[in-house]
Amino acid sequence: MHDPYSILGVSKKASQDEIKKAYRSLARSLHPDMHPDNPNAEERFKDVTSAYDILSDPKKRSRYDNGFIDEAGREQPGFNFNRSRGGFGKRSTSFDFNDMFGSDDFLGDIFRTQQKRAKPKSPPSTKGANISYTLTVSFEESALGSTKKISLTNGKSLNIRIPAGTEDGGTLRLRGQGTAGIGGGNAGDALIKINVKPHAFFTIKGYDVYMDLPITLKEAVLGGKATVPTLHGKVTVSIPEGSSTGSLLRLKGKGIPKEKDSNNGDQLVKLNIMLPSKSDATLIKFLKNWQPIQEDIRAKTDL
């Protein structure tokens, strides 16, 4: 194992905040779960954690800098008293606390007690990273709710519930299904982005479903019956006499199921008057001779 400062990539004058920041960065990038195919990742991660264990504790860091412990945190058997430097050197193994203070000396007892009480400091816990996924569902599956199976990068296959009314671009969160945490931290989450395939004629707004219904000029004037699709099956609706383009018919309870309510949203059907695709001579002749009894509609709208 190398010098803890070199392992963390910091100088010997680095502050505690700089040491902590360097460790967090390395721990995230070197975690074994992020490198499953690299057999050396775990050893490298252990070295970084061991280096932080020494340098994160100011007392332990000081003892390392002065040669009391080695880079693995092991107690050194002895050290030199260097008179010319006025301090303790790292390399000699001839010095012992008993030699300096005596077996019954009060100061010697204090030093030995501090050594026995020194315990490794656990590295800070860090939550694992989130992992993003994309799941494509049909319009009906998102509108009515469904259960879909998804395979995660950790090898798990889960059945996930798509709530009724899930909109395109919505995100479901599976807690604890992301990358494993560091130092006892919680695992990250799996974030499932939902892509909803567009429907041929339905759109959603809240719990309501909208669609356009083409009707003939005769149906608009005289009224009639029409069959319309809903998420819950086909139904027959009545077209009122004198309907205009843009008129709305409300079908109660034919919209999106409400998860916390026994009631559904509604379906709103907008009427669109469609003229014949081919010229109708009879209709043209009638309109040329027709004298409307009501005022011009443009006058009502100030056009």
Contacts in CASP RR format, 6 or more apart in sequence:
PFRMAT RR
TARGET T0000
AUTHOR 0000-0000-0000
METHOD contacts of the structure
MODEL  1
MHDPYSILGVSKKASQDEIKKAYRSLARSLHPDMHPDNPNAEERFKDVTS
AYDILSDPKKRSRYDNGFIDEAGREQPGFNFNRSRGGFGKRSTSFDFNDM
FGSDDFLGDIFRTQQKRAKPKSPPSTKGANISYTLTVSFEESALGSTKKI
SLTNGKSLNIRIPAGTEDGGTLRLRGQGTAGIGGGNAGDALIKINVKPHA
FFTIKGYDVYMDLPITLKEAVLGGKATVPTLHGKVTVSIPEGSSTGSLLR
LKGKGIPKEKDSNNGDQLVKLNIMLPSKSDATLIKFLKNWQPIQEDIRAK
TDL
1 7 0 8 1.000
1 47 0 8 1.000
1 50 0 8 1.000
1 71 0 8 1.000
1 72 0 8 1.000
2 47 0 8 1.000
2 71 0 8 1.000
3 71 0 8 1.000
4 50 0 8 1.000
4 51 0 8 1.000
4 52 0 8 1.000
4 54 0 8 1.000
4 55 0 8 1.000
4 64 0 8 1.000
4 71 0 8 1.000
5 11 0 8 1.000
5 12 0 8 1.000
5 14 0 8 1.000
5 51 0 8 1.000
5 55 0 8 1.000
7 47 0 8 1.000
7 48 0 8 1.000
7 51 0 8 1.000
8 19 0 8 1.000
8 22 0 8 1.000
8 23 0 8 1.000
8 26 0 8 1.000
8 48 0 8 1.000
8 51 0 8 1.000
8 52 0 8 1.000
8 55 0 8 1.000
9 22 0 8 1.000
10 18 0 8 1.000
10 19 0 8 1.000
10 22 0 8 1.000
10 55 0 8 1.000
12 65 0 8 1.000
14 22 0 8 1.000
16 56 0 8 1.000
16 58 0 8 1.000
19 52 0 8 1.000
19 55 0 8 1.000
19 56 0 8 1.000
20 52 0 8 1.000
20 56 0 8 1.000
20 124 0 8 1.000
23 48 0 8 1.000
23 49 0 8 1.000
23 51 0 8 1.000
23 52 0 8 1.000
23 56 0 8 1.000
23 123 0 8 1.000
23 124 0 8 1.000
24 124 0 8 1.000
24 126 0 8 1.000
26 48 0 8 1.000
27 45 0 8 1.000
27 48 0 8 1.000
27 49 0 8 1.000
27 52 0 8 1.000
27 123 0 8 1.000
27 126 0 8 1.000
27 182 0 8 1.000
28 34 0 8 1.000
28 126 0 8 1.000
28 129 0 8 1.000
28 182 0 8 1.000
30 41 0 8 1.000
30 44 0 8 1.000
30 45 0 8 1.000
30 48 0 8 1.000
31 41 0 8 1.000
31 45 0 8 1.000
31 179 0 8 1.000
31 180 0 8 1.000
31 181 0 8 1.000
31 182 0 8 1.000
32 41 0 8 1.000
32 42 0 8 1.000
32 45 0 8 1.000
33 179 0 8 1.000
33 180 0 8 1.000
33 181 0 8 1.000
34 41 0 8 1.000
34 129 0 8 1.000
34 179 0 8 1.000
35 41 0 8 1.000
49 123 0 8 1.000
50 72 0 8 1.000
50 73 0 8 1.000
51 71 0 8 1.000
52 123 0 8 1.000
53 60 0 8 1.000
53 73 0 8 1.000
53 120 0 8 1.000
53 121 0 8 1.000
53 122 0 8 1.000
53 123 0 8 1.000
54 60 0 8 1.000
54 61 0 8 1.000
54 64 0 8 1.000
54 69 0 8 1.000
54 71 0 8 1.000
54 73 0 8 1.000
55 61 0 8 1.000
55 64 0 8 1.000
56 121 0 8 1.000
56 123 0 8 1.000
57 121 0 8 1.000
59 118 0 8 1.000
60 69 0 8 1.000
60 73 0 8 1.000
60 118 0 8 1.000
60 121 0 8 1.000
63 69 0 8 1.000
64 70 0 8 1.000
64 71 0 8 1.000
64 73 0 8 1.000
66 88 0 8 1.000
66 89 0 8 1.000
66 90 0 8 1.000
67 76 0 8 1.000
67 79 0 8 1.000
67 88 0 8 1.000
67 89 0 8 1.000
67 90 0 8 1.000
68 75 0 8 1.000
68 76 0 8 1.000
68 79 0 8 1.000
68 88 0 8 1.000
69 75 0 8 1.000
69 76 0 8 1.000
70 76 0 8 1.000
75 115 0 8 1.000
76 90 0 8 1.000
76 93 0 8 1.000
77 93 0 8 1.000
77 96 0 8 1.000
78 92 0 8 1.000
78 93 0 8 1.000
78 94 0 8 1.000
78 95 0 8 1.000
78 96 0 8 1.000
79 88 0 8 1.000
79 89 0 8 1.000
79 90 0 8 1.000
79 91 0 8 1.000
79 92 0 8 1.000
79 95 0 8 1.000
80 88 0 8 1.000
80 89 0 8 1.000
80 91 0 8 1.000
80 92 0 8 1.000
80 94 0 8 1.000
80 95 0 8 1.000
81 87 0 8 1.000
81 88 0 8 1.000
81 89 0 8 1.000
81 95 0 8 1.000
81 100 0 8 1.000
82 88 0 8 1.000
82 89 0 8 1.000
88 95 0 8 1.000
97 108 0 8 1.000
97 111 0 8 1.000
97 112 0 8 1.000
98 108 0 8 1.000
100 108 0 8 1.000
101 107 0 8 1.000
101 108 0 8 1.000
101 111 0 8 1.000
102 108 0 8 1.000
122 183 0 8 1.000
123 182 0 8 1.000
123 183 0 8 1.000
124 183 0 8 1.000
125 181 0 8 1.000
125 182 0 8 1.000
125 183 0 8 1.000
125 184 0 8 1.000
125 185 0 8 1.000
126 181 0 8 1.000
126 182 0 8 1.000
126 183 0 8 1.000
126 185 0 8 1.000
127 181 0 8 1.000
127 185 0 8 1.000
127 186 0 8 1.000
127 187 0 8 1.000
127 188 0 8 1.000
128 178 0 8 1.000
128 179 0 8 1.000
128 180 0 8 1.000
128 181 0 8 1.000
128 182 0 8 1.000
128 185 0 8 1.000
128 186 0 8 1.000
128 187 0 8 1.000
128 188 0 8 1.000
129 178 0 8 1.000
129 179 0 8 1.000
129 188 0 8 1.000
130 178 0 8 1.000
130 179 0 8 1.000
130 188 0 8 1.000
130 189 0 8 1.000
130 190 0 8 1.000
130 191 0 8 1.000
131 152 0 8 1.000
131 153 0 8 1.000
131 177 0 8 1.000
131 178 0 8 1.000
131 179 0 8 1.000
131 188 0 8 1.000
131 189 0 8 1.000
131 190 0 8 1.000
131 191 0 8 1.000
132 190 0 8 1.000
132 191 0 8 1.000
132 193 0 8 1.000
133 150 0 8 1.000
133 152 0 8 1.000
133 190 0 8 1.000
133 191 0 8 1.000
133 192 0 8 1.000
133 193 0 8 1.000
134 192 0 8 1.000
134 193 0 8 1.000
134 195 0 8 1.000
135 148 0 8 1.000
135 150 0 8 1.000
135 160 0 8 1.000
135 192 0 8 1.000
135 193 0 8 1.000
135 194 0 8 1.000
135 195 0 8 1.000
136 194 0 8 1.000
136 195 0 8 1.000
136 196 0 8 1.000
136 197 0 8 1.000
137 146 0 8 1.000
137 148 0 8 1.000
137 162 0 8 1.000
137 166 0 8 1.000
137 194 0 8 1.000
137 195 0 8 1.000
137 196 0 8 1.000
137 197 0 8 1.000
138 196 0 8 1.000
138 197 0 8 1.000
139 196 0 8 1.000
139 197 0 8 1.000
139 198 0 8 1.000
139 199 0 8 1.000
139 202 0 8 1.000
140 146 0 8 1.000
140 199 0 8 1.000
140 231 0 8 1.000
141 148 0 8 1.000
141 162 0 8 1.000
142 162 0 8 1.000
142 165 0 8 1.000
142 166 0 8 1.000
142 167 0 8 1.000
142 168 0 8 1.000
142 194 0 8 1.000
142 196 0 8 1.000
143 164 0 8 1.000
143 165 0 8 1.000
143 202 0 8 1.000
143 204 0 8 1.000
143 209 0 8 1.000
143 231 0 8 1.000
143 255 0 8 1.000
143 256 0 8 1.000
144 164 0 8 1.000
144 165 0 8 1.000
144 231 0 8 1.000
144 256 0 8 1.000
144 257 0 8 1.000
145 161 0 8 1.000
145 162 0 8 1.000
145 163 0 8 1.000
145 164 0 8 1.000
145 165 0 8 1.000
145 166 0 8 1.000
145 257 0 8 1.000
146 161 0 8 1.000
146 162 0 8 1.000
147 159 0 8 1.000
147 160 0 8 1.000
147 161 0 8 1.000
147 162 0 8 1.000
148 159 0 8 1.000
148 160 0 8 1.000
148 162 0 8 1.000
149 157 0 8 1.000
149 158 0 8 1.000
149 159 0 8 1.000
149 160 0 8 1.000
150 157 0 8 1.000
150 158 0 8 1.000
150 160 0 8 1.000
150 192 0 8 1.000
151 157 0 8 1.000
152 158 0 8 1.000
152 177 0 8 1.000
152 178 0 8 1.000
152 190 0 8 1.000
154 177 0 8 1.000
154 178 0 8 1.000
156 177 0 8 1.000
158 174 0 8 1.000
158 177 0 8 1.000
160 172 0 8 1.000
160 174 0 8 1.000
160 192 0 8 1.000
162 172 0 8 1.000
162 194 0 8 1.000
163 259 0 8 1.000
164 256 0 8 1.000
164 257 0 8 1.000
164 258 0 8 1.000
164 259 0 8 1.000
165 204 0 8 1.000
165 206 0 8 1.000
165 207 0 8 1.000
165 256 0 8 1.000
165 257 0 8 1.000
166 172 0 8 1.000
166 194 0 8 1.000
166 196 0 8 1.000
167 194 0 8 1.000
167 196 0 8 1.000
167 204 0 8 1.000
168 194 0 8 1.000
168 195 0 8 1.000
168 196 0 8 1.000
169 193 0 8 1.000
169 194 0 8 1.000
169 195 0 8 1.000
169 196 0 8 1.000
170 193 0 8 1.000
170 194 0 8 1.000
171 191 0 8 1.000
171 192 0 8 1.000
171 193 0 8 1.000
171 194 0 8 1.000
172 191 0 8 1.000
172 192 0 8 1.000
172 194 0 8 1.000
173 189 0 8 1.000
173 190 0 8 1.000
173 191 0 8 1.000
173 192 0 8 1.000
174 189 0 8 1.000
174 190 0 8 1.000
174 191 0 8 1.000
174 192 0 8 1.000
175 188 0 8 1.000
175 189 0 8 1.000
176 186 0 8 1.000
176 187 0 8 1.000
176 188 0 8 1.000
176 189 0 8 1.000
176 190 0 8 1.000
177 187 0 8 1.000
177 188 0 8 1.000
177 189 0 8 1.000
177 190 0 8 1.000
178 187 0 8 1.000
178 188 0 8 1.000
178 189 0 8 1.000
178 190 0 8 1.000
179 187 0 8 1.000
179 188 0 8 1.000
180 187 0 8 1.000
180 188 0 8 1.000
181 187 0 8 1.000
181 188 0 8 1.000
201 211 0 8 1.000
201 212 0 8 1.000
201 229 0 8 1.000
202 209 0 8 1.000
202 210 0 8 1.000
202 211 0 8 1.000
202 231 0 8 1.000
203 209 0 8 1.000
203 210 0 8 1.000
203 211 0 8 1.000
204 210 0 8 1.000
204 256 0 8 1.000
206 256 0 8 1.000
207 255 0 8 1.000
207 256 0 8 1.000
207 258 0 8 1.000
207 264 0 8 1.000
207 265 0 8 1.000
207 266 0 8 1.000
208 255 0 8 1.000
208 256 0 8 1.000
208 265 0 8 1.000
208 266 0 8 1.000
208 267 0 8 1.000
208 268 0 8 1.000
209 230 0 8 1.000
209 231 0 8 1.000
209 254 0 8 1.000
209 255 0 8 1.000
209 256 0 8 1.000
209 265 0 8 1.000
209 266 0 8 1.000
209 267 0 8 1.000
209 268 0 8 1.000
210 267 0 8 1.000
210 268 0 8 1.000
210 270 0 8 1.000
211 228 0 8 1.000
211 229 0 8 1.000
211 267 0 8 1.000
211 268 0 8 1.000
211 269 0 8 1.000
211 270 0 8 1.000
212 269 0 8 1.000
212 270 0 8 1.000
212 272 0 8 1.000
213 226 0 8 1.000
213 228 0 8 1.000
213 237 0 8 1.000
213 249 0 8 1.000
213 269 0 8 1.000
213 270 0 8 1.000
213 271 0 8 1.000
213 272 0 8 1.000
214 272 0 8 1.000
214 273 0 8 1.000
214 274 0 8 1.000
215 226 0 8 1.000
215 239 0 8 1.000
215 243 0 8 1.000
215 271 0 8 1.000
215 272 0 8 1.000
215 273 0 8 1.000
215 274 0 8 1.000
216 273 0 8 1.000
216 274 0 8 1.000
216 276 0 8 1.000
217 273 0 8 1.000
217 275 0 8 1.000
217 283 0 8 1.000
219 226 0 8 1.000
219 239 0 8 1.000
219 243 0 8 1.000
220 239 0 8 1.000
220 242 0 8 1.000
220 243 0 8 1.000
220 244 0 8 1.000
220 245 0 8 1.000
220 271 0 8 1.000
220 273 0 8 1.000
221 241 0 8 1.000
221 242 0 8 1.000
222 241 0 8 1.000
222 242 0 8 1.000
223 238 0 8 1.000
223 239 0 8 1.000
223 240 0 8 1.000
223 241 0 8 1.000
223 242 0 8 1.000
223 243 0 8 1.000
224 238 0 8 1.000
224 239 0 8 1.000
225 236 0 8 1.000
225 237 0 8 1.000
225 238 0 8 1.000
225 239 0 8 1.000
226 236 0 8 1.000
226 237 0 8 1.000
226 239 0 8 1.000
227 234 0 8 1.000
227 235 0 8 1.000
227 236 0 8 1.000
227 237 0 8 1.000
228 234 0 8 1.000
228 235 0 8 1.000
228 236 0 8 1.000
228 237 0 8 1.000
228 251 0 8 1.000
228 269 0 8 1.000
230 251 0 8 1.000
230 254 0 8 1.000
230 255 0 8 1.000
230 267 0 8 1.000
231 254 0 8 1.000
231 255 0 8 1.000
231 256 0 8 1.000
231 267 0 8 1.000
232 254 0 8 1.000
232 255 0 8 1.000
235 251 0 8 1.000
235 254 0 8 1.000
237 249 0 8 1.000
237 251 0 8 1.000
237 269 0 8 1.000
239 249 0 8 1.000
239 271 0 8 1.000
240 247 0 8 1.000
243 271 0 8 1.000
243 273 0 8 1.000
244 271 0 8 1.000
244 273 0 8 1.000
245 271 0 8 1.000
245 272 0 8 1.000
245 273 0 8 1.000
246 270 0 8 1.000
246 271 0 8 1.000
246 272 0 8 1.000
247 270 0 8 1.000
247 271 0 8 1.000
248 268 0 8 1.000
248 269 0 8 1.000
248 270 0 8 1.000
248 271 0 8 1.000
249 268 0 8 1.000
249 269 0 8 1.000
249 271 0 8 1.000
250 266 0 8 1.000
250 267 0 8 1.000
250 268 0 8 1.000
250 269 0 8 1.000
251 266 0 8 1.000
251 267 0 8 1.000
251 268 0 8 1.000
251 269 0 8 1.000
252 266 0 8 1.000
253 263 0 8 1.000
253 264 0 8 1.000
253 265 0 8 1.000
253 266 0 8 1.000
253 267 0 8 1.000
254 264 0 8 1.000
254 265 0 8 1.000
254 266 0 8 1.000
254 267 0 8 1.000
255 264 0 8 1.000
255 265 0 8 1.000
255 266 0 8 1.000
255 267 0 8 1.000
256 264 0 8 1.000
256 265 0 8 1.000
257 264 0 8 1.000
257 265 0 8 1.000
258 264 0 8 1.000
258 265 0 8 1.000
276 283 0 8 1.000
END
